[in-house]
Amino acid sequence: MAIDAPTENAKNAPRRLQLGTALLVAVGIIARSEVAILCGAILFIDFILSPLPIRYMLTIIPAILVSGILSTIATITIDTRLWDVPSFPELEALLFNVRDGHASNWGVEPWNYYLLSIPKLLLNPLAIPLTLATIILTRYTSLSTIETLRKLRYILLAPIIYLTGFSFLPHKEWRFIIYIIPLLTTASSISAAYIHHHRTKSFLHRVLHLILIFSVPATFVASFSMTIISSTNYPGALALEHLHATSNLTCAKVHLDVPTRMTGATLPLCTRANWTYVKCENETMLKSKDYWRDIDFAIIGSLEDCPCRFGKGMEGIGEWDVVYKQKGYDGIGWRKVEAPGHIPLPEGWKIPSWTDGILRKVEEKVGGRELKIPWVNLNDKIYVVRHLTKEELLQRSQLWEEQKEREREKLGVGRMGEVEGQWRDFY
């Protein structure tokens, strides 16, 4: 059995290659075109480094053709049915953003944006050093440079080519390169496994193994912290959910502006029965009273924008009332906290005496003192405003006049003695 295993693996290798190629092509055509580009990078490297390039091409071409034809038919059929027009979404998006250059409308980043994003995406601080160590280990255990390249072609060479190609595009987002993170993680894990298996060989290996172990909970804490921060990046979605939860209207028309939609208030959340959700980016229409006449609620990113300013409607449009303010991420700052005078331990815990001594010394040094810790700053990001009815406007106007009258009586000033700008806006 041990002798037949390599022969069996050799027979199955072309099938695995065809299956992997077919799946990558299908995902690239149906789901994300970036995967098809990554597949192209992998196949290109495989072809260059293959000892039998002609045989390699004869193996993958049928898989590419079959998967490409079937996937194209599937995506065109389904998306044409969904959109009621002939549609090939991934091809259309690729042509629109890359060939026609419209992706730049969404922002332009410097050439090194992806290089700076890789450490953050890998997150573990040891990932980059471990990846470099894997290159050294692979070269050390290989007979030639070609063999080294063949061993690293999937986990390192393909990501480098993929990353280089996308760095030429002016518009960059980390989600475009997320597909190479598992490959780079695999590269770093090879050195991590080497350190683990050789942890008892020397003092250096033991130290490296200890550092490796501590990097795991440190990465978990960093990931958990970034998750909390990311949860504050979607005030638009939270504002829309709050409106759904607090409004008892059976029918309503809601305007969603650009900041609201870009922070989570997407189509899957616009699900309230008998409610209508509208959007508009035309400045002329946004300044016209006709657009806002039938709007019941507007979820906007700034009170400086239409339809309201500081809670008051623009002249000729009508009056609006701010009914909810949703806070969102506004950077990291320092928060002052008072250190506890005593560090509590769970009941029943027994710790060594030397550990207890360290805790007591820490209490003496910092107990009761004011410390600064990093904290997530939150600020008002999205506002929900409600279109007031004529009856509400009349009632509010009467209340405003009554308040002004009370202020006059308190100050002993008559109507003719008012000074322009003396009274605050009631709204």
Secondary structure, 3 states (H helix, E strand, C coil): CCCHHHHHHHHHHHHHHHHHHHHHHHHHHHCCHHHHHHHHHHHHHHHHHCCCHHHHHHHHHHHHHHHHHHHHHHHHHHHHHHHCCCCCHHHHHHHHHHHCCHHHHHCCCCCCHHHHHHHHHHCCCCHHHHHHHHHHHHHHCCCCHHHHHHHHHHHHHHHHHHHHHHHCCCCCCHHHCHHHHHHHHHHHHHHHHHHHHCCCCCHHHHHHHHHHHHHHHHHHHHHHHHHHHHHCCCHHHHHHHHHHHHCCCCCEEEEECHHHHHCCCCHHHCCCCCEEEECCCCHHHHCCHHHHCCCCEEEECCCCCCCEECCEECCCCCCEEEEEEEEEEEEEEEEEEECCCCCCCCCCCCCCHHHHHHHHHHHHHHCCCEEEEEEEEEEEEEEEEEECCHHHHHHHHHHHHHHHHHHHHHHCCCHHHCCCCCCCCCC
